[in-house]
């Protein structure tokens, strides 16, 4: 059996059809199939207003009555499906009607969604009959089933999507020239793998996965593909936003640090925090402030919004599936030394790609047209603040001595392994969120200011965050003195060793000051640099200017 890979789908206006381009790597040949039966369409009201009927009669367009599910209620809707005669602009006609849906879904993508085809995936072709293939090594499938066993029991819809994406990502990537897609530059194996994986995950054309770096475009295609497959009407951007205006969203929580020197500090992080919150708390466009009165008691912490308890959120399923694939499959495989090096490398590539999409899953709902719903964004950050505060409180009540918390990180002073494992298990049970150890410091110094600290890891390496001395515009003199001081702390394990190091640090600082006063410091080491991004002349008439920090 010949395995074909779907490389491209193109509208041919002259032939009035859709051309599918497949690749056969065994013979290094391309196969083209023309579908001349497909026509663009969109939806409008049923029954149609008289004025709309007159417009359609003038154009002599084919109409039919169809049923779709409502995105927000799940109820069945009756709609009029308007099919165009050719591949002309649907939006020109739809703007003349009182209401329309799905006019902004591109013809190529619309065709792919309707035919249940996926860019970059494997197919069998017999007499123009295109059949998807689901070839996965038996051992990998068994490992996947074991890793996703619990998810299958508690969240079957998310499991179903995760398995579908896993199968697509497990298919081999063919060695193919991309000149046929208009890509003339040389693409290495890792880039090719990345392009195919992204195309398969989000059903985005391969040419777009190479050229387009807008994550919102990928997420939108991922959402629309899912909705079409479930026969759910894709809402308009205004409907998705529920009439809400874009506004500033309150962000993450930072808890006041306990200033000082802390020994044996362990930093635990919420894994993929915002995506995990979207998944665990069922946060989606249609679950926030749903129409069910009995859900109103399920309040978002410290907000007036509430979350549906009766329906599984679509955005929650989509984000949760990608998050679980990364955490339970690709991330572990990227660190699995028993796998071949190339396989580990490709797993890491996919893990990083998934991380990029997941990190953006919050930002796109703030203000991106067609994905935005401000109340959803507000709820995500509200649950983030709630989760960090709860984790801090739980750790404090257990006597784990939390000393600082920021966004998705919690700092604990001198906990033992049993206490760390207890906290991870407790957070999983109470908040349905995963905690993991991110850093272990022999010594951690916290100033009074938030978002600024440094830690000395077990191997003596230094982790510095937010301190002025290491910023790019600091002078070399300050940076070098600071680094010399830090170096004295790299072998410190306890308070006694720290007190001895303080004496040496005091000498370093005093020597530096003396050299400065005596003019022994080269003038270039005292240069203070600030990058100017705009022409100052353009700011002369500005009414207000941002202050540097």
C-alpha positions in Angstrom: 0.0 0.0 0.0 1.3 3.5 -1.0 1.2 6.0 1.9 0.5 9.5 0.6 1.1 12.8 2.5 -1.3 15.7 1.9 1.0 18.6 1.1 -1.2 21.4 -0.2 -4.8 22.4 -1.1 -5.3 25.2 -3.6 -8.3 27.0 -5.1 -8.2 26.8 -8.9 -10.6 29.6 -10.1 -10.1 28.8 -13.8 -11.0 25.1 -13.3 -13.6 26.1 -10.6 -12.4 23.5 -8.2 -10.1 22.5 -5.3 -6.7 20.9 -6.1 -5.2 18.5 -3.5 -1.5 17.8 -3.8 -0.2 14.6 -2.3 3.4 13.2 -2.0 4.6 9.6 -2.3 8.0 9.4 -0.7 8.7 5.9 -1.9 8.8 7.1 -5.6 9.4 10.8 -4.8 6.3 11.6 -6.9 3.4 14.0 -6.5 -0.2 13.1 -7.1 -2.9 15.7 -7.7 -6.7 15.3 -7.3 -9.1 17.9 -8.5 -12.5 18.3 -6.7 -14.7 20.3 -9.0 -17.9 19.7 -7.0 -17.0 21.9 -4.0 -18.4 25.4 -3.7 -17.9 28.0 -1.0 -20.8 28.7 1.3 -21.9 30.5 4.4 -24.9 30.5 6.7 -27.7 33.0 7.3 -31.0 33.1 9.2 -33.8 30.7 8.9 -36.5 31.6 8.0 -34.9 34.4 6.0 -36.3 38.0 6.1 -38.0 39.1 2.9 -35.3 41.6 2.0 -32.7 38.9 2.2 -34.8 36.6 0.0 -35.0 39.2 -2.7 -31.2 39.6 -2.7 -30.7 35.9 -3.1 -33.3 35.6 -5.8 -31.4 38.3 -7.8 -28.2 36.2 -7.6 -30.1 32.9 -8.2 -28.1 31.1 -5.5 -28.6 27.6 -4.2 -30.0 27.4 -0.7 -30.8 24.6 1.7 -31.9 24.3 5.3 -29.4 22.7 7.7 -29.1 22.0 11.4 -26.1 23.1 13.5 -25.4 23.1 17.2 -25.3 26.5 19.0 -21.8 27.2 20.4 -23.1 28.6 23.7 -26.1 26.4 24.5 -25.6 23.2 22.6 -29.1 23.5 21.3 -30.0 22.7 17.6 -30.2 25.6 15.3 -31.9 25.8 11.9 -30.0 27.8 9.4 -30.1 28.7 5.7 -27.0 27.5 3.9 -26.1 29.7 0.9 -23.9 28.1 -1.7 -22.1 30.3 -4.2 -21.9 29.5 -7.9 -18.1 30.1 -8.0 -15.2 31.1 -5.8 -16.1 34.8 -5.7 -15.9 36.8 -2.5 -18.6 35.6 -0.1 -18.2 38.6 2.2 -19.4 41.0 -0.5 -22.7 39.2 -0.7 -23.0 38.4 3.0 -22.7 42.1 4.0 -25.9 42.7 2.1 -27.8 40.3 4.3 -29.1 41.0 7.8 -27.0 38.2 9.4 -24.4 35.8 8.3 -21.9 33.3 9.8 -18.6 31.7 8.8 -17.8 34.1 6.0 -14.3 34.7 7.4 -13.3 31.0 7.3 -11.1 30.7 4.2 -12.3 28.5 1.4 -9.2 26.1 1.6 -9.6 25.7 5.4 -13.4 25.3 5.1 -12.8 22.5 2.5 -10.3 20.8 4.8 -12.6 21.0 7.8 -15.6 19.7 5.9 -13.8 16.8 4.3 -12.1 15.9 7.6 -8.7 16.2 6.0 -5.5 17.3 7.8 -2.4 19.0 6.3 0.7 16.9 6.4 -1.2 13.7 7.4 -1.0 10.3 5.8 -3.7 9.0 3.4 -4.5 6.0 1.2 -5.9 6.9 -2.3 -7.9 4.5 -4.4 -9.8 5.8 -7.5 -9.8 9.3 -6.0 -11.2 7.9 -2.7 -9.1 9.5 0.0 -8.9 7.5 3.3 -7.0 8.7 6.4 -4.4 6.4 7.9 -3.8 5.9 11.6 -0.5 4.1 11.6 1.1 4.1 15.1 3.7 1.6 16.5 1.9 -0.8 18.8 4.4 -0.2 21.6 3.9 3.6 21.4 0.1 3.2 21.5 0.3 1.0 24.6 2.5 3.5 26.3 0.1 6.3 25.4 -2.9 4.4 26.7 -1.1 3.8 30.0 -0.1 7.5 30.4 -3.6 8.7 29.6 -5.5 6.0 31.5 -6.8 8.3 34.2 -7.7 11.1 31.7 -9.7 8.6 29.7 -11.9 7.8 32.8 -12.5 11.3 34.0 -12.5 13.3 30.8 -13.3 11.1 27.7 -13.8 14.0 25.3 -10.4 15.4 26.1 -8.8 11.9 25.9 -10.4 11.4 22.5 -8.9 14.6 21.1 -5.5 13.9 22.7 -5.4 10.5 21.1 -6.3 11.9 17.7 -3.5 14.5 17.9 -1.1 11.9 19.3 -1.7 9.6 16.3 -1.2 12.5 13.8 2.1 13.6 15.5 3.3 10.0 15.6 3.2 9.7 11.8 6.6 9.9 10.1 7.6 13.0 8.3 8.6 12.5 4.7 11.8 13.9 3.2 10.3 16.2 0.6 11.3 19.3 -1.4 9.0 22.2 -0.5 9.6 24.1 -3.7 6.1 23.0 -4.8 4.8 25.1 -1.9 6.8 28.2 -2.9 9.5 27.5 -0.3 12.8 27.8 -2.0 15.1 28.0 1.0 16.8 24.9 2.3 14.8 23.4 5.3 16.6 21.1 7.7 15.1 18.0 9.3 14.1 19.7 12.5 12.4 22.6 10.6 10.6 20.1 8.4 9.4 18.1 11.4 8.2 21.3 13.1 6.2 22.4 10.0 4.5 19.0 9.7 3.8 18.7 13.4 2.2 22.2 13.6 0.2 21.5 10.4 -1.1 18.3 11.9 -2.0 19.7 15.3 -3.8 22.9 14.1 -4.7 21.9 10.5 -2.7 24.9 9.2 -1.3 24.8 5.6 2.3 23.8 5.5 3.2 27.0 3.7 1.7 28.9 6.6 3.5 26.9 9.2 6.8 27.9 7.5 6.0 31.6 6.9 3.3 32.6 9.5 4.5 32.9 13.1 1.2 34.3 14.4 0.2 31.8 17.1 -3.3 33.2 17.1 -3.8 32.0 13.4 -2.8 28.5 14.5 -5.2 28.5 17.5 -8.0 29.9 15.4 -7.7 27.1 12.9 -7.4 24.5 15.7 -10.7 25.9 17.2 -12.6 26.1 13.9 -11.5 22.6 12.8 -12.9 21.2 16.1 -16.2 23.1 15.8 -16.8 22.0 12.2 -16.0 18.3 13.1 -18.6 18.6 15.9 -21.2 20.4 13.6 -21.1 23.4 15.9 -21.8 26.8 14.3 -18.7 29.0 14.4 -19.7 32.2 16.2 -18.9 35.6 14.8 -16.2 37.5 16.7 -18.8 39.8 18.3 -20.8 36.7 19.4 -17.8 35.1 20.9 -17.0 38.3 22.8 -20.6 38.4 24.1 -20.8 42.2 23.6 -17.8 42.8 26.0 -15.4 45.5 25.2 -11.6 45.0 25.3 -10.2 46.3 28.5 -7.2 46.0 30.9 -7.1 42.6 32.6 -5.8 42.3 36.1 -2.7 40.1 35.9 -0.8 37.6 38.1 -0.2 37.7 41.8 3.1 38.5 43.5 3.3 37.7 47.2 5.6 39.8 49.4 9.0 38.1 49.8 10.5 37.5 53.2 13.8 39.4 52.7 17.1 37.8 53.8 19.3 34.9 53.1 17.6 31.5 53.0 19.3 28.1 52.9 18.2 25.0 51.1 15.5 26.8 49.2 13.2 24.8 46.9 11.2 26.5 44.1 8.0 24.6 43.0 6.2 25.7 39.9 2.7 25.1 38.6 3.2 23.2 35.3 1.8 25.2 32.4 -0.2 27.3 34.8 -2.6 29.2 32.6 -3.3 26.3 30.3 -3.8 24.1 33.4 -6.2 26.5 34.9 -8.2 26.6 31.6 -8.4 22.8 31.7 -8.9 22.2 35.4 -11.5 24.9 36.0 -13.4 24.3 32.7 -12.7 27.9 31.5 -14.1 28.5 28.0 -15.9 31.2 26.1 -19.3 29.5 26.6 -18.8 28.3 30.2 -18.2 31.8 31.6 -21.5 33.2 32.8 -23.6 30.5 31.1 -27.4 30.6 30.9 -27.9 27.9 33.6 -29.1 29.5 36.9 -27.8 26.5 39.0 -24.2 27.3 37.9 -24.3 30.8 39.4 -23.0 29.5 42.7 -19.8 28.3 41.0 -18.1 31.7 41.4 -14.8 32.7 39.9 -12.6 33.7 43.0 -13.1 37.4 43.9 -15.0 38.2 40.6 -18.7 38.4 39.7 -18.3 35.8 37.0 -19.2 32.1 37.4 -18.4 28.9 35.5 -20.7 26.3 34.0 -20.9 23.0 35.9 -23.1 21.2 33.3 -21.1 21.3 30.1 -17.4 20.7 29.3 -15.9 23.8 27.8 -14.7 23.6 24.2 -11.6 25.9 24.7 -10.9 23.9 27.9 -10.8 20.6 26.0 -8.7 22.1 23.2 -6.1 23.6 25.5 -6.2 20.7 27.9 -5.5 18.2 25.1 -2.3 20.0 24.0 -1.2 20.5 27.6 -1.6 16.8 28.4 0.2 15.8 25.2 3.1 17.9 26.2 3.3 17.0 29.9 2.5 13.3 29.6 4.1 12.4 26.3 6.5 14.7 24.5 8.2 16.3 27.6 9.1 12.9 29.2 10.3 11.5 25.9 12.5 14.5 25.3 14.4 13.6 28.5 14.2 9.8 28.0 17.9 8.7 27.6 16.8 5.2 26.4 15.4 6.7 23.2 17.6 7.4 20.2 19.1 10.9 20.3 17.3 12.0 17.2 13.9 10.9 18.6 14.6 12.8 21.9 15.5 15.8 19.9 12.3 15.7 17.8 10.3 15.2 21.0 11.9 18.3 22.5 11.0 20.2 19.3 7.4 19.2 19.6 7.3 19.9 23.4 8.7 23.4 22.8 6.1 24.0 20.0 3.3 22.9 22.3 4.6 25.2 25.0 4.6 28.1 22.6 0.9 27.5 21.7 0.0 26.9 25.3 1.7 30.0 26.6 -0.3 32.0 24.0 -3.7 30.4 24.9 -4.3 33.0 27.6 -3.1 36.1 25.6 -5.2 35.4 22.5 -8.5 35.5 24.5 -7.6 39.0 25.8 -7.8 40.9 22.5 -7.4 38.8 19.4 -10.3 39.2 17.0 -12.2 35.9 16.7 -10.7 34.5 19.9 -11.2 37.3 22.4 -13.5 37.2 25.4 -12.3 39.5 28.2 -14.3 37.9 31.0 -12.6 34.6 30.1 -9.2 36.2 30.3 -10.2 37.8 33.7 -11.3 34.4 35.0 -8.0 32.7 34.0 -5.9 35.2 35.9 -8.3 35.2 38.8 -7.9 31.5 39.2 -4.1 32.0 38.9 -4.1 34.4 41.8 -6.4 32.1 43.8 -4.2 29.0 43.2 -0.9 30.7 44.2 -2.5 32.1 47.3 -4.1 28.7 48.2 -0.8 26.9 47.6 1.0 29.5 49.9 -1.6 29.0 52.6 -1.5 25.2 52.4 2.3 25.2 52.6 2.3 27.7 55.5 -0.3 25.7 57.5 1.8 22.6 57.1 4.9 24.4 58.4 6.8 24.3 55.1 7.9 27.9 55.5 7.0 29.6 52.2 9.1 32.7 51.7 8.0 34.1 48.4 5.4 33.5 45.6 5.3 35.0 42.1 2.8 34.1 39.3 3.3 30.3 39.1 6.2 29.8 41.5 6.4 29.2 45.2 9.6 29.4 47.2 10.0 27.1 50.3 12.8 27.3 52.8 14.5 24.1 53.9 11.7 21.5 53.1 12.5 17.8 53.1 11.5 15.5 50.3 8.5 14.1 52.2 7.1 17.6 52.7 7.6 18.5 49.0 5.9 15.4 47.8 3.0 16.0 50.3 2.5 19.5 48.9 2.6 18.3 45.3 0.0 15.6 46.1 -2.2 18.0 48.2 -2.3 20.6 45.4 -3.2 18.0 42.9 -6.1 16.8 45.1 -7.4 20.2 46.1 -6.8 22.3 43.0 -6.4 19.6 40.3 -3.1 21.3 39.3 0.3 19.8 38.8 3.3 21.1 40.9 6.9 20.2 40.2 10.3 21.1 41.5 11.8 23.8 39.3 14.9 24.8 41.2 16.9 23.8 44.3 19.2 26.5 45.8 21.8 25.9 48.5 21.4 29.6 49.1 18.7 32.1 48.0 18.8 35.9 48.7 15.5 37.8 48.6 15.5 41.6 48.8 12.4 43.5 49.9 11.6 44.2 46.3 9.5 41.6 44.4 10.6 40.0 41.2 14.3 40.3 42.1 16.5 37.7 43.7 19.4 35.3 43.1 20.0 31.7 44.1 23.1 29.4 44.1 22.1 26.0 42.7 23.5 22.7 44.1 26.1 22.5 41.3 27.4 26.0 42.2 25.8 27.7 39.1 24.0 31.1 39.7 20.4 32.0 38.9 19.9 35.7 38.9 16.5 37.4 38.3 15.6 41.0 38.0 18.6 42.6 39.8 19.8 45.9 38.5 23.5 44.9 38.6 23.1 42.4 35.8 20.8 44.4 33.5 22.2 45.2 30.1 22.4 48.9 30.8 24.5 48.5 34.0 28.1 49.5 34.0 30.8 46.8 33.6 32.2 48.0 36.9 29.0 47.3 38.9 28.4 44.0 37.1 32.0 42.8 37.7 32.0 43.7 41.4 28.6 42.0 41.8 29.7 38.8 40.0 32.9 38.7 42.2 30.7 38.9 45.3 28.3 36.2 44.0 31.3 34.0 43.3 32.2 34.0 47.0 28.8 32.5 47.8 28.9 29.6 45.3 30.2 27.1 47.9 28.2 28.4 50.9 26.0 25.7 52.5 25.1 27.1 55.9 25.0 30.2 58.1 28.6 29.8 59.4 30.0 29.6 55.8 27.9 32.5 54.9 29.3 34.7 57.7 32.8 33.9 56.5 31.9 34.7 52.9 30.4 38.1 54.1 33.9 39.1 55.3 35.4 38.3 51.9 32.6 40.2 50.1 33.1 43.2 52.3 36.8 43.2 51.3 35.8 43.0 47.6 33.4 45.9 47.8 35.9 48.0 49.8 38.7 47.4 47.3 36.4 48.3 44.4 35.4 51.5 46.1 39.0 52.4 46.8 39.9 51.8 43.2 37.0 53.9 42.0 38.0 56.8 44.3 41.7 56.6 43.2 40.7 56.6 39.5 42.0 53.1 38.9 38.8 52.0 37.1 39.0 52.4 33.3 36.5 55.0 32.1 34.9 52.4 29.7 33.9 50.3 32.7 31.9 53.2 34.0 29.8 53.7 30.9 26.1 53.7 31.4 24.2 52.7 28.2 20.5 53.3 27.4 19.1 52.2 24.1 16.9 54.8 22.4 14.3 53.1 20.2 12.7 56.3 18.8 14.1 59.4 17.4 14.0 62.0 20.2 13.0 64.7 17.7 9.7 62.9 17.2 9.0 63.1 20.9 9.6 66.9 21.2 5.9 67.7 20.9 4.7 64.7 22.9 2.2 65.4 25.6 3.5 62.6 27.9 6.6 60.5 28.0 7.1 57.1 29.6 9.8 57.1 32.3 12.7 54.8 32.0 13.2 52.2 34.8 
